[in-house]
Amino acid sequence: MASNLIVARGGVEFVPPISLAFWRWTIVFFILFLFNYEKLIKKKDVVKKEFKNLFFLGAMGCGVCGAFPFLAGQTTTIINMGIIYTSSPIFIILISYFLFKENFTTLKFIGLILCLTGVILIIIKADVNLLLSLKFTKGDLWMLGAAIGWALYSVYLFYWKSKLSVFERFTVISLCGALSLLPFYIYEEILLQPTIFNNYFYLWTFFAAISPGIIAFTLYTYTQKYLGASTTGFTLYLFTVYGAFYGIIIFNERLEVYHYLSTLLVFLGIYLVKKKI
């Protein structure tokens, strides 16, 4: 999932943000549909019955979380985006607790604090003055919307039980995500910035579809089956840790002491969250 940072940093230079999100999920749908169409045809009554739920999941997980971060990057900083996105697990906990009465222990709370500390340490590069000097823009609101959207997707993905298999369900969710983005894509294409269908377009959209798309969403779904919505939400803190290492490997950024400390705090926090008592 952290490989989406590669797309956010490199892909949006060549593909408009909503176009990138729309074609990403369109490609995901067609790839998955090739392997699941016979099963989905047999379960068409199930799809019809669950379609409202599936459309909501697609709109939140693929639509909101697909386009909002790219839109946010146009008017806010990566530092702000990172800090705001770490609020998603908190929303997951709150939604799970108040709507579904999911248990929240003291260890989970301690783990939450450790994860937040580790992530913020990476984001501010161990410089408190950087944190205090942050200024917020409309891009921050886009990112907050993405964090809430992912929280809603995560919680309802877990609590809305389905008679479809993981890949069958994901196929329909990806279609619904693309459909939810379609009117905004048309608006962007006609009135804002047309898409140039060249080699860069195909490179970035296919990469976004496969790595942070099919692979990441599938693994996240399977993880939820074993850990639940709240605990799985804490794994999002790894997003920032792995993102830092992507920056080092791909974009030649330096590995600092605070990276080691932050990684230790995040992994310790996640360990406490999943620890049974």
PyMOL commands that set and color helices and strands:
alter all, ss='L'
color gray80, all
select helices_A, chain A and resi 4-13+17-42+44-72+78-85+88-100+106-123+128-132+138-159+166-192+199-227+229-234+237-251+257-274
alter helices_A, ss='H'
color red, helices_A
deselect
rebuild
show_as cartoon
